[in-house]
Each structure stands twice: as C-alpha cells, then as structure tokens.
Amino acid sequence: MGMSEENKKSMLAVKEYCKGLQLHMNFDDVDVAKAGFKRATEDGNATVLMPFEPAFWGSMFGLLRDPFGFVWAFCSNLPPKEGEGAKEEEESK
C-alpha cells in the first residue's frame, strides 16, 4: 500500500479518483492477473478505469473501481520475448 501527504492543489482530483487510497496488486503470472481483473469486472461488480493491457513502461497494468469506491491497480510483468531469458542468463555468467 502506498500513501502520500496531502497536496492541496490536487486533492480534488485525488478525492474524485481514488478517495485517498489505491490498492496495488502485483502478480508474478500475467494470466492470473488478467483472470483476476476480468473476474472483478464481470457482471458490473467493478468499473474499469484503465483496461488491463501492456503499459508504456513494459508491464501489464489496469485500474478498476470496486462497488465501495476503492481503486485497485493490477500489475504484472510481461513474459520475456523469445530468446531474452537465454541472453540475460548468458550475460550473467
């Protein structure tokens, strides 16, 4: 859980967006993260704020708001591209 001090200039945006609290969940397995995000949004249980998809920083990322107004961030690393794991392993020797 991340917390920060109040910033009077942006408090209105924060209150509208996440009521001051955002839960961030990191998953080792992108398929588990994708399934959890999908399950949370089925039947209108949660509102998608940002779809779970590749983000510019190289991870899968998505945001949703639950029925109580809390924002949940789902994050998982993308699987390595074919051959990347072997290359990194070779470089570490």
Secondary structure as the mmCIF struct_conf table of DSSP 4:
data_model
#
loop_
_struct_conf.conf_type_id
_struct_conf.id
_struct_conf.beg_label_comp_id
_struct_conf.beg_label_asym_id
_struct_conf.beg_label_seq_id
_struct_conf.end_label_comp_id
_struct_conf.end_label_asym_id
_struct_conf.end_label_seq_id
TURN_TY1_P TURN_TY1_P1 LYS A 8 SER A 10
HELX_RH_AL_P HELX_RH_AL_P1 MET A 11 CYS A 18
TURN_TY1_P TURN_TY1_P2 LYS A 19 GLY A 20
STRN STRN1 GLN A 22 PHE A 27
BEND BEND1 ASP A 28 ASP A 28
HELX_RH_AL_P HELX_RH_AL_P2 VAL A 30 THR A 41
HELX_RH_3T_P HELX_RH_3T_P1 GLU A 42 GLY A 44
BEND BEND2 ASN A 45 ALA A 46
STRN STRN2 THR A 47 PRO A 54
TURN_TY1_P TURN_TY1_P3 PHE A 56 TRP A 57
BEND BEND3 GLY A 58 GLY A 58
STRN STRN3 SER A 59 ARG A 65
TURN_TY1_P TURN_TY1_P4 PRO A 67 PHE A 68
BEND BEND4 GLY A 69 GLY A 69
STRN STRN4 VAL A 71 ASN A 77
HELX_LH_PP_P HELX_LH_PP_P1 LEU A 78 LYS A 81
TURN_TY1_P TURN_TY1_P5 GLU A 82 GLY A 83
HELX_RH_AL_P HELX_RH_AL_P3 GLU A 84 GLU A 91
TURN_TY1_P TURN_TY1_P6 SER A 92 SER A 92
#
